[in-house]
Amino acid sequence: MGSGLKDKATKLRKQGWSYNIIADRLGVNKSTLSGWLKNAPYQPNATVLRRIKTGPRKSGERRRAQRIAKITEANLLASNEIGNLSARDLFILGIGLYIGEGIKSFEQTRFVNSDPNVIRAVMCWFRNVCLVPNHHFRITLHIYPDNHELKAKKYWSKITGIPKHQFYKTFVDVRATKKINKGKLPFGTAHITVYACGKKEFGVALHRKISGWINAVYERTNAGVV
């Protein structure tokens, strides 16, 4: 039986088949084949060469699929941990966002970011927690020469729900000394400002209220009160 398998293995090897394929066909482990075929002439045939060529791509596809599956699982677990957001959750979330990307000086309520998800979240906070009416918002876009201004305005108007007539003049960064990463921010950065428009509660008073919330958070975390 062993001699017959060895002869078949030798014949397959001479036909240009790899150890993996021969092992699968004959049910022999590769260490045995290595002993049998170490002196057998070998020139990979067309099928083996094709597998060698496409192997890394398929391996990469498998790794990508595994990575996507793990990310999907992690996202599902995280979503279950978060559950539904309460009004209190949104309140604290917005304070955290403003700590990170809000303007703290000049007694003006302004938020700056380029991430649409962050902008959506802070707009939800402004509207539902700070109770800012839509006509109190103004947007200034900061873009680069490779950005399309009209597309950027349309994009951010859709993201924020703020009409384009409430957009101020776009700032185009053309500084020669600044490195431009083309395509990195296709719609630029949105600078959202809340104006009083005759209602003092949305002017300096709102900025001071937000500052008070932030200071209260700092006081409690510094004191370890959680």
C-alpha positions as a printed Julia matrix, in Angstrom:
226×3 Matrix{Float64}:
   0.0    0.0     0.0
   2.81   2.4     0.99
   4.75   1.67   -2.19
   1.65   2.28   -4.31
   0.96   5.59   -2.63
   4.58   6.62   -3.03
   4.44   5.84   -6.77
   1.23   7.86   -7.13
   2.74  10.72   -5.15
   5.86  10.69   -7.32
   3.76  10.73  -10.48
   1.65  13.66   -9.23
   4.79  15.53   -8.21
   6.3   15.11  -11.66
   3.02  16.49  -13.07
   3.72  19.68  -11.15
   1.36  19.34   -8.2
   2.18  20.86   -4.81
   2.54  18.97   -1.54
  -0.8   20.37   -0.31
  -2.72  19.1    -3.33
  -0.99  15.71   -3.33
  -1.63  15.31    0.4
  -5.33  16.1    -0.09
  -5.71  13.68   -2.99
  -3.88  10.75   -1.42
  -4.65  11.3     2.26
  -0.97  11.36    3.16
   0.55  13.9     5.5
   3.11  16.34    4.15
   5.96  15.11    6.33
   5.65  11.68    4.67
   5.55  13.27    1.22
   8.67  15.27    2.05
  10.55  12.06    2.7
   9.25  10.38   -0.45
   9.64  13.26   -2.85
  12.7   15.15   -1.67
  14.66  14.1    -4.76
  11.75  14.14   -7.23
  11.95  16.76  -10.0
   9.38  19.52   -9.59
   8.09  22.26  -11.85
   4.79  23.84  -10.74
   2.02  23.38  -13.31
  -0.35  26.12  -14.47
  -2.96  25.39  -11.8
  -0.42  25.54   -8.98
   1.11  28.74  -10.36
  -2.35  30.3   -10.51
  -3.0   29.31   -6.9
   0.34  30.75   -5.86
  -0.54  34.01   -7.58
  -4.04  34.31   -6.14
  -3.21  32.83   -2.74
  -2.09  36.08   -1.04
  -5.14  37.93   -2.36
  -7.53  35.26   -1.07
  -5.66  35.16    2.23
  -5.98  38.93    2.47
  -9.69  38.71    1.71
 -10.14  36.13    4.46
  -8.29  38.34    6.94
 -10.39  41.34    5.95
 -13.59  39.32    6.31
 -12.48  38.12    9.75
 -11.6   41.67   10.79
 -14.98  42.99    9.6
 -16.77  40.2    11.46
 -14.9   41.04   14.69
 -15.63  44.76   14.3
 -19.31  44.02   13.66
 -19.46  41.84   16.76
 -17.71  44.51   18.86
 -20.1   47.18   17.58
 -23.11  45.01   18.42
 -21.86  44.37   21.94
 -21.12  48.07   22.4
 -24.56  49.05   21.12
 -26.19  46.65   23.59
 -24.12  48.14   26.42
 -25.2   51.69   25.49
 -28.89  50.88   25.09
 -31.26  53.82   24.61
 -29.99  57.32   25.38
 -31.9   59.16   28.08
 -32.25  62.94   28.26
 -29.6   62.89   30.99
 -27.25  60.89   28.77
 -27.63  63.45   25.98
 -27.06  66.29   28.44
 -23.75  64.85   29.65
 -22.69  63.78   26.15
 -23.08  67.33   24.86
 -21.02  68.74   27.72
 -18.27  66.27   26.85
 -18.4   67.25   23.19
 -18.23  70.93   24.05
 -15.28  70.35   26.4
 -13.44  68.78   23.49
 -14.38  70.97   20.52
 -16.32  73.97   21.81
 -14.98  77.51   22.13
 -14.49  78.4    25.81
 -13.32  82.02   25.46
 -14.85  85.23   24.05
 -18.18  84.37   25.72
 -19.49  83.04   22.43
 -21.08  79.63   21.9
 -19.23  78.04   19.0
 -18.4   74.46   18.06
 -15.85  73.32   15.48
 -15.44  69.9    13.9
 -15.1   68.07   10.58
 -16.75  64.78   11.61
 -20.42  64.65   10.51
 -21.34  62.29   13.35
 -19.9   64.66   15.94
 -21.67  67.62   14.33
 -25.01  65.75   14.27
 -24.6   64.87   17.95
 -23.82  68.42   19.06
 -26.7   69.82   16.97
 -29.02  67.37   18.74
 -27.66  68.67   22.05
 -28.02  72.33   21.07
 -31.62  71.79   19.99
 -32.88  69.39   22.66
 -30.86  70.41   25.72
 -29.94  74.05   25.1
 -33.25  74.59   23.26
 -31.65  76.74   20.56
 -34.1   77.57   17.72
 -32.82  76.9    14.22
 -32.67  80.55   13.14
 -30.08  81.29   15.86
 -27.42  79.13   14.19
 -24.79  80.4    11.78
 -22.11  78.36   10.01
 -18.73  79.35    8.65
 -16.94  76.72    6.59
 -13.17  76.42    6.55
 -12.08  74.64    3.39
  -8.97  74.09    1.27
  -8.38  75.05   -2.37
  -9.16  71.49   -3.53
 -12.62  71.56   -1.86
 -15.78  72.43   -3.81
 -17.47  75.24   -1.86
 -21.04  74.7    -3.1
 -20.85  70.95   -2.46
 -19.47  71.63    1.01
 -22.32  74.02    1.82
 -24.92  71.54    0.57
 -23.29  68.76    2.59
 -23.15  70.65    5.89
 -26.63  72.07    5.41
 -27.93  68.51    5.15
 -25.89  67.34    8.16
 -26.93  70.2    10.44
 -30.41  71.0     9.16
 -29.35  74.64    8.91
 -30.44  76.38    5.67
 -27.72  77.7     3.38
 -28.81  81.33    3.77
 -27.53  81.07    7.37
 -24.01  80.29    6.16
 -21.43  83.05    6.44
 -18.69  83.66    3.89
 -16.53  80.57    3.47
 -12.91  80.78    4.59
 -10.49  79.19    2.12
  -7.11  78.28    3.64
  -4.52  79.2     1.01
  -1.52  79.66    3.29
   1.61  78.76    1.34
   3.37  77.53    4.48
   0.61  75.09    5.43
   0.79  71.52    4.18
  -2.36  70.55    2.29
  -3.51  66.93    2.48
  -5.66  66.74   -0.62
  -8.88  64.79   -0.19
  -8.43  64.37    3.56
 -11.3   66.75    4.41
 -13.47  66.78    1.28
 -16.06  69.08    2.88
 -13.79  71.1     5.14
 -14.52  71.98    8.75
 -17.82  73.35   10.07
 -17.72  76.22   12.57
 -21.17  76.46   14.18
 -22.0   79.6    16.15
 -25.11  80.38   18.21
 -26.25  84.01   18.03
 -28.64  85.8    20.36
 -30.72  87.36   17.56
 -32.4   89.57   20.15
 -32.86  86.74   22.7
 -30.3   87.2    25.48
 -30.71  83.61   26.68
 -28.97  82.45   23.5
 -26.15  84.98   23.66
 -23.59  85.42   26.42
 -26.01  83.79   28.88
 -25.89  80.47   26.99
 -22.11  80.48   26.88
 -21.96  81.13   30.62
 -24.49  78.37   31.28
 -22.42  75.86   29.29
 -19.27  77.03   31.09
 -21.07  76.44   34.38
 -22.0   72.92   33.37
 -18.41  72.21   32.39
 -17.05  73.59   35.67
 -19.56  71.49   37.62
 -18.39  68.36   35.8
 -14.76  69.24   36.57
 -15.56  69.84   40.25
 -17.26  66.5    40.64
 -14.68  64.47   38.76
 -11.83  66.21   40.62
 -13.56  65.39   43.89
 -14.12  61.8    42.81
 -17.9   62.21   43.04
 -19.23  59.85   40.38
